[in-house]
Structures are given as structure tokens and as C-alpha cells.
């Protein structure tokens, strides 16, 4: 087994993993690599760079002309890649708003329901949600159901109303009894 000629703490034949020479210094005068300091500070005998100027090979921290100070090259959109835009607009948003508004208007409820469904489909194809279109679908569906029930009730009551009108024409104005019920004829 050979003995380390420089001793246990370094030297030219040292197995020291930190690369320190005798005395524990790595870049002082007389070392094999003068001027190199792992801490970024100037070594003994070197003066730091003048105030306000970067040292040779270093940047000043200010962006170079034509570059963004945030690390993105200027001239590109907010996404950072050519061809990529910032936040996309939801294609079904406006149609969803119109559908929701029409869902509240009597007799236009089915139109609002249909527009809200179309808006939701457009938004889903674009990979986005559309809560306004969902609200338009719910309101439009409920209002359309109520509209259909009212229309059915009017249609069912129409024959009875025509019979009463004929009865009143035959018997004249005033209080009359029709099928066991008292009615007021105009």
C-alpha cells in the first residue's frame, strides 16, 4: 500500500473530493488553479468589477434589446410559443346569454332552449364549459314544459268555452244555470 506523499489533507496526490490543496484553500496564491473560486467572489489579488458594470462573461441583469425582461422573447403572444394565443374566447358564450334571456320570455321559451343547447355544444367542442348555457337549458326546459301544459289546458277548455258561449247566446245576458252550475252570461 502506497502512502500519500502530500499527507491526508490534500496536495497534488490527494484523494480529497473537494479539491482543496494544503491548508484547505482552493484558489489562493500558489495553488494549481489560481483565480478560480467556487463561491463567485474574486480571489486574493483580484479586484471586483466596477460598480454598475458586470464582470467579464456575466450579464448585468437587464434585458438585452428586443428581449422581454421576464425571460420570454418579445414578439411572441402571451402563450410563449408562436401560433399560441392567450386565453381563448368561449365560442358559445354569447349564444348562451341570448338563449338564457329568451328562455324567460313567454312564447319564446323553446327558442331560448334550442339556442342554449347549441351554445353548450359549441362550448364543449372547444373544450370549455358554459354555465350560462346550462342555466338557459334548465330555464328553457321548465318554461317550455309550462308552456306546453298551458297550451294543452287551453285546447282542452276550448270546446267547453264554445258550448258556454252558445248557451249564453240562446238564453240571453245575466245569471244562468248551465249543467247544474250558475254562470254569468255577458
LINNOR-V424632 format. One record per residue. RES is the residue in one small letter. PSI is psi in radians with two decimals (* if undefined). OMEGA is omega in radians with two decimals (* if undefined). BURIAL is I if it has 24 or more other ideal C-beta (glycine too) atoms within 12 Angstrom, else O. Layout:
RES&PSI&OMEGA&BURIAL  RES&PSI&OMEGA&BURIAL
This chain:
x&2.29&-3.08&O  x&2.61&-3.12&O  x&2.48&3.10&O  x&2.05&-3.03&O  x&-0.42&-3.10&O  x&-0.11&3.14&O  x&3.13&-3.05&O  x&-0.21&-3.03&O  x&0.40&3.02&O  x&-2.84&-3.08&I  x&-2.99&-3.07&O  x&-0.56&-3.14&O  x&0.37&-3.03&O  x&2.57&3.01&O  x&0.37&-3.11&O  x&2.11&-3.08&O  x&-0.30&-3.10&O  x&-0.10&3.06&O  x&0.39&3.13&O  x&2.46&3.10&O  x&-2.89&3.12&I  x&2.38&-3.13&O  x&-0.05&3.05&O  x&0.21&3.13&O  x&2.67&-3.11&I  x&-0.21&-3.08&I  x&0.33&-3.12&I  x&-3.13&3.13&O  x&2.42&3.12&O  x&-0.01&3.12&O  x&2.92&-3.08&I  x&-0.33&3.12&O  x&1.32&-3.11&O  x&2.52&3.08&O  x&-0.19&3.14&O  x&2.20&-3.13&O  x&2.19&-3.07&O  x&-0.18&-3.08&O  x&0.02&3.09&O  x&0.14&3.11&O  x&2.62&3.12&O  x&2.47&3.14&O  x&3.01&3.13&O  x&2.27&3.10&O  x&-0.16&3.11&O  x&2.46&3.11&O  x&2.56&3.10&O  x&2.89&3.14&O  x&2.61&3.12&O  x&2.66&-3.10&O  x&2.31&3.08&O  x&-0.13&3.13&O  x&2.40&3.11&O  x&2.68&3.06&O  x&2.85&-3.10&O  x&2.25&3.09&O  x&-0.01&3.12&O  x&2.73&3.10&O  x&2.78&-3.08&O  x&-0.13&-3.09&O  x&-0.21&3.09&O  x&2.53&-3.11&O  x&2.56&3.06&O  x&2.64&-3.13&O  x&2.27&3.11&O  x&-0.04&3.12&O  x&2.60&3.13&O  x&2.54&3.11&O  x&-0.11&-3.10&O  x&0.25&3.06&O  x&-0.09&3.09&O  x&2.43&3.05&O  x&2.40&3.13&O  x&2.80&-3.13&O  x&-0.20&3.10&O  x&2.67&3.13&O  x&3.10&-3.03&O  x&-0.46&-3.11&O  x&-0.40&3.10&O  x&-0.20&-3.13&O  x&2.57&3.10&O  x&2.37&3.11&O  x&-0.13&-3.13&O  x&2.23&3.12&O  x&3.07&3.06&O  x&-2.62&-3.13&O  x&2.30&-3.11&O  x&2.64&3.07&O  x&2.42&3.13&O  x&2.08&-3.06&I  x&-0.35&-3.11&O  x&0.10&-3.06&I  x&-0.90&-3.10&I  x&-0.75&3.13&O  x&-0.61&3.09&I  x&-0.68&3.11&I  x&-0.77&3.12&I  x&-0.74&3.12&I  x&-0.69&3.12&I  x&-0.72&3.12&I  x&-0.80&-3.13&I  x&-0.44&3.14&I  x&-0.41&3.13&I  x&-0.26&-3.08&I  x&2.16&-3.14&O  x&2.53&-3.11&O  x&-0.22&3.05&O  x&0.14&-3.14&O  x&-0.77&3.13&I  x&-0.60&3.11&I  x&-0.74&3.09&I  x&-0.68&3.10&I  x&-0.81&-3.12&I  x&-0.78&3.13&I  x&-0.64&3.12&I  x&-0.66&3.10&I  x&-0.78&3.12&I  x&-0.72&3.13&I  x&-0.73&3.13&I  x&-0.70&3.11&I  x&-0.74&3.12&O  x&-0.73&-3.14&I  x&-0.72&3.14&I  x&-0.65&3.10&O  x&-0.54&3.12&O  x&-0.02&3.11&O  x&0.47&-3.12&O  x&2.79&3.05&O  x&2.89&3.13&O  x&1.54&-3.12&I  x&-0.55&3.13&O  x&-0.70&3.11&I  x&-0.65&3.10&I  x&-0.74&3.09&I  x&-0.69&3.09&I  x&-0.64&3.11&I  x&-0.78&-3.12&I  x&-0.89&-3.13&I  x&-0.76&-3.14&I  x&-0.68&3.14&I  x&-0.80&3.13&O  x&-0.78&-3.14&O  x&-0.62&3.12&I  x&-0.67&3.09&I  x&-0.77&3.11&O  x&-0.72&3.12&O  x&-0.75&3.13&I  x&-0.72&3.12&O  x&-0.67&3.11&O  x&-0.74&3.13&O  x&-0.73&3.11&O  x&-0.73&3.13&O  x&-0.69&3.12&O  x&-0.74&3.13&O  x&-0.68&3.14&O  x&-0.58&-3.10&O  x&-0.23&-3.08&O  x&-0.81&3.12&O  x&-0.66&3.14&O  x&-0.72&-3.14&O  x&-0.68&3.12&O  x&-0.66&3.10&O  x&-0.75&3.14&O  x&-0.71&3.12&O  x&-0.73&3.11&O  x&-0.71&3.13&O  x&-0.75&-3.13&O  x&-0.58&3.12&O  x&-0.65&-3.11&O  x&-0.65&-3.02&O  x&-0.23&3.12&O  x&3.08&-3.09&O  x&2.85&3.12&O  x&-2.97&-3.12&O  x&2.24&-3.13&O  x&2.71&3.08&O  x&2.12&-3.13&O  x&2.02&3.13&O  x&0.78&3.05&O  x&-0.05&3.12&O  x&2.55&3.10&O  x&2.24&3.14&O  x&2.77&3.10&O  x&2.02&3.10&O  x&2.39&3.14&O  x&*&*&O
